[in-house]
């Protein structure tokens, strides 16, 4: 569980990165979960966008992906969300 200070720090880092995933009308499938899992292992911090044609809202998609990848929700704002999970092999981000 992230503290408020850690979440704030991660939000500041996420502000500078571009979304690398888009979730559309297809929703979440196993392939997408695997890709998020790989990206979280490589980057630790991942930003994604939910398209307007998606059947679910941004919060639902974010919570589902966080649950299935074991990640923490950093931020959900508008159609974008940010997930964080500490990497097992190449830790880059040092939390305060």
N, C-alpha and C positions, 0 to 999 in steps of 0.2 A: 504494500500500500504506500502510495506516494504522499508525502507531507505537502502542505500548501507552498512552502518555500521551494521544494523540489519541482512541483508542478509549475510554479511561476518561472523557474529557471528553464525548464523544458519548453514552455510556451515561448519564451524569448528566443531559444535556439530554433524552434519550429517556424518562427516568423520569417526567417531568412531562407528557408528551403521551399522548393516548388513541389506541388503534389505529383507523386509518381504513379498513382493508381486512379482509375475512374470506375465507379460502380454504376452500372446502367440498369436497363429493364431486366436483364438476365439475373440480377441479384447476386447472391453469394453462392458459389459452388466450390467443390473440393479443390479445383485447380487454383481458384483465386485465394483460398485459404493457404494453400501451399506457397503461392507467390508472396503473400503477406508474411508468412512465416520465414521464408528465405530472406526477404528484405529486412525484417526486424533483426535477424541474426547478423546481417551484414552492416546495417546502418544504425540500429537501435531506435531510431526515431523516424517514423514514417507518416507522411501527410497524404491524404486522399480526398477526392472529390466525389460527391454523389450527384449524378445527373438528374435532371428534372423528370425524365421518363422512367425513373426507378419506381418500383411498386411500394417500397418501404421508405420511411423517412430516414434522415441522416443519423439520428440518435439510435434507432433500432439497428441499423446496419453496423454502426460503430460498436455497439454493445455486443452484437453477435460475433463480429470479427475479434474483438478483445477476448471474449470467452473462448473462442475456438483456437486462438493462438497463444493464450496465456499472457496477453499484453495488458498494460495499464492504459486507461483513457486519459489523455492529457487535456484535450480540448475538443469540443464540438461547437462550431460556430457557423451559422448559415448552412451551406452545402458542403463544408469542409470539416474534416476531423483529423486528429493527430493521435497516434498510438506510440507507446514506448515499451520496450522490453529489453532488459539488460542482456547483452550478448554473452554467450558462454565462452566463445573462442577469441573474439577480438573486441574487447571492451574499449570503447572510445570515450564515452561520455562519463565524466566524474560528477556525480550528484553532490550538491552541498549538504 
